[in-house]
Amino acid sequence: MIRVLLADDQTLIRAGFRALIDSAPDMVVVGEAATGAHAVELARSTRCDVVLMDIRMPGMDGLAATRAITADEDLAGVRVLILTTFEIDEYVFQALRAGASGFLGKDVEPVELLDAVRRVEQGDALLSPVALKGLIANFLAQPDANPLAASARLGALTAREREVMALAGAGLGNDAIAERLFVAPLTVKTHINRAMVKLGARDRAQLVVIAYQTGLVSPGEFPEAR
């Protein structure tokens, strides 16, 4: 069972998410938090697998709570999926910097949300189309002080690992990458995992960040992700 923690300051929204999560045969809600501080406490006490985290909460907000969770070595296996009505570029950037594994709007379809929880629990990164565009825009606006040093980080990767990482950075999932490269999805996952280890990425979301930081991915380089 995938153990899910709900963090949102609105009781009705938490109730809706609980009903949806508990309806899935492979998931269970293990706790609810109305503040970021409480979310951190429950993440430690429940040992959940995934936190559905709102951004705007009283006191410690969702971004600060995400940083606290991802910085705790005892919570290394906990993944945070940001779920918010505010798909603002700066929020996307800050969420990934904080260590979130995904970022979705609250208008996501129920089946898509359940799939997102499963994917994040397995270590995948997940960004809505709006969030991905925001991430790209933010990196374009950042000054690159030392592009050679950034590119040098990719030296540890094989050519295939760089290719798979670039496609992942463009927003493609494992199945789509496998189809494009004519390999098995498991092979893609292996390359992704090896790239994360070599680059010190906590999860796939951080790998996407590194892909843009190093210039491995450029906006418009690939067709629309699917």
C-alpha positions as CSV (number, residue, x, y, z in Angstrom):
1,M,0.0,0.0,0.0
2,I,1.1,3.5,-0.8
3,R,0.9,5.6,2.4
4,V,-0.3,9.1,1.7
5,L,-0.2,12.2,3.9
6,L,-2.6,15.1,3.1
7,A,-1.4,18.7,3.9
8,D,-3.9,21.4,3.1
9,D,-5.5,24.1,5.3
10,Q,-9.0,23.6,3.8
11,T,-10.9,20.8,5.5
12,L,-13.2,20.2,2.5
13,I,-10.3,19.8,0.1
14,R,-8.6,17.3,2.4
15,A,-11.9,15.4,2.7
16,G,-12.2,15.2,-1.1
17,F,-8.6,14.0,-1.4
18,R,-9.1,11.4,1.3
19,A,-12.2,10.0,-0.4
20,L,-10.3,9.7,-3.7
21,I,-7.1,8.2,-2.2
22,D,-9.0,5.7,0.0
23,S,-11.0,4.6,-3.0
24,A,-7.8,3.3,-4.7
25,P,-7.0,-0.3,-3.8
26,D,-3.3,0.4,-3.5
27,M,-3.4,3.6,-1.4
28,V,-4.3,4.7,2.1
29,V,-4.4,8.1,3.8
30,V,-2.3,7.9,7.0
31,G,-2.7,11.4,8.2
32,E,-4.0,15.0,7.6
33,A,-2.3,18.3,8.3
34,A,-3.6,21.8,8.1
35,T,-0.2,23.5,8.5
36,G,3.2,22.9,7.1
37,A,4.7,22.3,10.6
38,H,2.1,19.7,11.3
39,A,2.8,18.1,7.9
40,V,6.5,17.7,8.9
41,E,5.6,16.2,12.2
42,L,3.2,13.7,10.6
43,A,5.7,12.8,7.9
44,R,8.1,11.7,10.7
45,S,5.5,9.9,12.8
46,T,3.5,8.1,10.0
47,R,6.5,7.3,7.8
48,C,4.3,8.0,4.8
49,D,5.5,7.4,1.2
50,V,4.0,10.5,-0.5
51,V,2.9,13.9,0.9
52,L,0.2,15.8,-1.1
53,M,1.3,19.3,-0.2
54,D,-0.5,22.6,-0.6
55,I,1.7,25.7,-0.9
56,R,-0.4,28.4,0.9
57,M,-0.9,27.3,4.5
58,P,-0.7,29.4,7.8
59,G,2.6,29.5,9.6
60,M,5.1,27.3,7.8
61,D,3.9,27.1,4.2
62,G,4.2,24.1,1.9
63,L,7.5,25.1,0.4
64,A,9.2,25.4,3.8
65,A,7.6,22.1,4.9
66,T,8.9,20.5,1.7
67,R,12.4,21.7,2.4
68,A,12.2,20.4,6.0
69,I,11.1,17.0,4.8
70,T,13.6,16.5,2.0
71,A,16.4,17.8,4.2
72,D,15.7,15.2,6.9
73,E,17.9,12.1,6.3
74,D,15.4,10.0,8.2
75,L,12.8,10.9,5.7
76,A,14.8,10.0,2.6
77,G,12.1,7.8,1.2
78,V,9.3,10.4,1.5
79,R,8.2,12.0,-1.7
80,V,6.4,15.4,-1.9
81,L,3.8,16.1,-4.6
82,I,2.8,19.8,-4.6
83,L,-0.9,20.2,-5.4
84,T,-2.0,23.8,-5.6
85,T,-4.4,26.2,-7.4
86,F,-1.4,28.5,-8.0
87,E,0.7,27.2,-10.9
88,I,2.9,30.3,-10.8
89,D,6.4,30.1,-12.4
90,E,8.2,31.1,-9.2
91,Y,6.4,28.5,-7.2
92,V,7.4,25.8,-9.6
93,F,11.0,26.8,-9.4
94,Q,11.0,27.1,-5.6
95,A,9.1,23.7,-5.2
96,L,11.7,21.8,-7.2
97,R,14.5,23.6,-5.4
98,A,12.9,22.6,-2.2
99,G,13.1,19.0,-3.2
100,A,9.5,18.3,-4.4
101,S,9.1,15.4,-6.8
102,G,6.1,16.8,-8.6
103,F,3.9,19.9,-9.1
104,L,0.3,19.7,-10.2
105,G,-2.7,22.0,-10.3
106,K,-5.7,21.1,-8.2
107,D,-7.9,21.0,-11.3
108,V,-6.2,17.7,-12.3
109,E,-8.5,14.8,-13.1
110,P,-9.0,12.2,-10.3
111,V,-7.4,9.4,-12.4
112,E,-4.4,11.6,-13.2
113,L,-3.9,12.4,-9.5
114,L,-3.9,8.8,-8.5
115,D,-1.4,8.0,-11.3
116,A,0.7,10.9,-10.2
117,V,0.9,9.5,-6.6
118,R,2.0,6.2,-8.0
119,R,4.6,7.7,-10.3
120,V,6.1,9.9,-7.6
121,E,6.2,7.0,-5.1
122,Q,8.2,5.1,-7.7
123,G,10.7,7.9,-8.0
124,D,9.5,9.6,-11.1
125,A,9.3,13.4,-11.5
126,L,5.9,14.8,-12.5
127,L,5.1,18.3,-13.7
128,S,1.9,19.6,-15.3
129,P,2.4,21.3,-18.7
130,V,1.9,24.7,-17.1
131,A,4.5,23.9,-14.4
132,L,7.0,22.6,-17.0
133,K,6.7,25.8,-19.1
134,G,7.2,27.8,-15.9
135,L,10.3,25.9,-15.1
136,I,11.8,26.5,-18.5
137,A,11.0,30.2,-18.4
138,N,12.6,30.6,-15.0
139,F,15.8,28.9,-16.1
140,L,15.9,31.2,-19.2
141,A,15.8,34.2,-16.9
142,Q,18.7,33.0,-14.7
143,P,22.2,34.3,-15.5
144,D,24.6,31.5,-16.2
145,A,27.8,32.5,-14.4
146,N,29.9,29.5,-15.4
147,P,28.4,27.4,-18.2
148,L,31.6,25.4,-18.6
149,A,31.5,24.2,-15.0
150,A,27.8,23.3,-15.3
151,S,28.4,21.3,-18.5
152,A,31.4,19.5,-16.9
153,R,29.0,17.8,-14.6
154,L,27.7,15.7,-17.5
155,G,31.2,14.2,-18.1
156,A,30.4,11.3,-15.8
157,L,27.5,10.2,-18.0
158,T,27.5,7.9,-20.9
159,A,26.1,9.1,-24.3
160,R,23.0,7.1,-23.7
161,E,22.5,8.4,-20.2
162,R,22.8,11.9,-21.5
163,E,20.3,11.2,-24.2
164,V,17.8,9.7,-21.8
165,M,18.3,12.5,-19.3
166,A,17.6,15.1,-22.1
167,L,14.3,13.5,-23.0
168,A,13.4,13.2,-19.3
169,G,14.2,16.9,-19.0
170,A,11.9,17.7,-21.9
171,G,9.1,16.1,-19.8
172,L,8.8,12.7,-21.4
173,G,7.9,9.7,-19.2
174,N,9.7,6.4,-19.4
175,D,7.3,4.8,-21.8
176,A,7.5,7.7,-24.2
177,I,11.3,7.7,-24.0
178,A,11.4,4.0,-24.6
179,E,9.2,4.3,-27.7
180,R,11.4,7.1,-29.1
181,L,14.7,5.2,-28.5
182,F,13.3,1.7,-29.4
183,V,14.3,0.2,-26.0
184,A,12.4,-1.3,-23.1
185,P,11.0,1.0,-20.4
186,L,13.0,-0.9,-17.8
187,T,16.2,0.1,-19.7
188,V,15.2,3.7,-19.6
189,K,14.6,3.5,-15.9
190,T,18.0,2.0,-15.4
191,H,19.7,4.8,-17.3
192,I,17.7,7.4,-15.3
193,N,18.7,5.8,-12.1
194,R,22.4,5.7,-13.0
195,A,22.3,9.3,-14.1
196,M,20.8,10.3,-10.8
197,V,23.4,8.4,-8.8
198,K,26.3,9.9,-10.9
199,L,24.9,13.5,-10.6
200,G,23.8,13.2,-7.0
201,A,20.2,13.9,-7.8
202,R,17.7,12.9,-5.1
203,D,15.0,12.1,-7.6
204,R,13.9,12.6,-11.2
205,A,12.7,16.2,-10.5
206,Q,16.2,17.2,-9.5
207,L,17.5,15.5,-12.6
208,V,15.2,17.7,-14.7
209,V,16.6,20.8,-12.9
210,I,20.2,19.7,-13.7
211,A,19.3,19.1,-17.3
212,Y,18.4,22.8,-17.7
213,Q,21.2,24.0,-15.5
214,T,23.8,22.3,-17.6
215,G,22.2,23.3,-20.9
216,L,21.5,19.7,-21.8
217,V,17.9,20.7,-22.6
218,S,16.9,23.9,-24.4
219,P,13.3,25.1,-24.8
220,G,11.8,24.1,-28.2
221,E,14.4,21.4,-28.8
222,F,11.9,18.6,-28.5
223,P,8.3,18.1,-29.6
224,E,5.7,18.6,-26.9
225,A,6.1,16.0,-24.1
226,R,3.5,13.3,-23.6
